Amino acid sequence: MAAALEKVSSNKAFAGELTKYKFKSAALGGLSANFNIFLPPNAANEKVPILVYLSGLTCTEDNGAQKGSFLGYASEAGIALLFPDTSPRGAGIEGEDDDWDFGTGAGFYLNSTNPKYSKHYNMLTHVTIELPQDFKRQSIFGHSMGGHGALTLYLASKSKQYRSASAFSPICNPTKCPWGEKAFKGYLQNGIEEAKAQYDATELIAKTTDSVHILIDYGTGDNFYKQGQLLPENFLKAARDAGHDELKVRVRSHEGYDHSYYFISTFAADHIHFHANFLKA
Ligand SMILES: N[C@@H](CCC(=O)N[C@@H](CSC=O)C(=O)NCC(=O)O)C(=O)O
């Protein structure tokens, strides 16, 4: 990271340290951006791998850090956690605060090509290039819109930036659900068609021939799943059709669990341990 970082807060947790920084983000058009980073205790003596967590709609860099139950498991595994924000803040674009599922808090981890948003809404560059400039061993996970971000950043990365990806209740096929359709029509000049090439995990896995390491968990009691916003079955079918077996792409359905952080924290250990296999190999 080239820009100067300003420490906002710091808390000791699980023998490690959770620190919030802010800086002036070039990717987000010069706006001030926050992120949290958790360093496990062994980071004082050696280089540690990093796991990036992307949050969902309406979230900030705090939701995952405060409610995900990830820190203790990451501390034990010797893995750092990076929690970016979910969108630029305060761009001042007309209408960006009108809805909870578009604009502020809803950056969809893409680079906007619509001139109205393209100066500020570049969360793809922010997360993949601007924040982690010096990190060599990285994996990525996320929730809901952040699960969409984790899967698409992993699958679309030409440089294989991430060793593995996992997601809780991800938006798996956003070109076919209301949240994705709304976001892509707003942020992208060529809308859904443009999104299919880069920002739809189901479209991407169908074209992926390389070996992948993906874990997805969702709950059958999740109202957004029931409303057809997540579509994990589409992703699973596309993965199997493309030849990715259970060892490469694992999609688990959990009876009765909802979309909340109670669900995420229930399976937090599984996700940290899944990534540890690849980050520490
Ligand atoms: N305000 C909304 C509900 C918003 C919501 O549920 N956001 C989820 C992510 S949804 C997909 O990206 C979330 O993580 N919320 C924050 C939390 O801490 O739970 C509504 O009115 O339905």
PDBQT file of the ligand as one rigid body, heavy atoms in Angstrom, charges set to zero:
ROOT
HETATM    1  N1  LIG A 301     -31.487  -4.126   5.512  1.00  0.00    +0.000 N 
HETATM    2  C1  LIG A 301     -31.819  -5.293   4.802  1.00  0.00    +0.000 C 
HETATM    3  C2  LIG A 301     -31.031  -6.504   5.260  1.00  0.00    +0.000 C 
HETATM    4  C3  LIG A 301     -29.572  -6.342   4.986  1.00  0.00    +0.000 C 
HETATM    5  C4  LIG A 301     -28.814  -7.613   5.299  1.00  0.00    +0.000 C 
HETATM    6  O1  LIG A 301     -29.360  -8.609   5.712  1.00  0.00    +0.000 OA
HETATM    7  N2  LIG A 301     -27.519  -7.576   5.055  1.00  0.00    +0.000 N 
HETATM    8  C5  LIG A 301     -26.720  -8.746   5.282  1.00  0.00    +0.000 C 
HETATM    9  C6  LIG A 301     -26.004  -9.102   4.021  1.00  0.00    +0.000 C 
HETATM   10  S1  LIG A 301     -27.185  -9.425   2.717  1.00  0.00    +0.000 SA
HETATM   11  C7  LIG A 301     -26.240  -9.735   1.323  1.00  0.00    +0.000 C 
HETATM   12  O2  LIG A 301     -25.252  -9.209   0.998  1.00  0.00    +0.000 OA
HETATM   13  C8  LIG A 301     -25.751  -8.494   6.411  1.00  0.00    +0.000 C 
HETATM   14  O3  LIG A 301     -24.696  -9.084   6.477  1.00  0.00    +0.000 OA
HETATM   15  N3  LIG A 301     -26.153  -7.623   7.335  1.00  0.00    +0.000 N 
HETATM   16  C9  LIG A 301     -25.314  -7.161   8.412  1.00  0.00    +0.000 C 
HETATM   17  C10 LIG A 301     -25.336  -7.975   9.655  1.00  0.00    +0.000 C 
HETATM   18  O4  LIG A 301     -24.497  -7.682  10.546  1.00  0.00    +0.000 OA
HETATM   19  O5  LIG A 301     -26.154  -8.903   9.801  1.00  0.00    +0.000 OA
HETATM   20  C11 LIG A 301     -33.299  -5.562   4.836  1.00  0.00    +0.000 C 
HETATM   21  O6  LIG A 301     -33.992  -4.612   5.126  1.00  0.00    +0.000 OA
HETATM   22  O7  LIG A 301     -33.725  -6.684   4.547  1.00  0.00    +0.000 OA
ENDROOT
TORSDOF 0
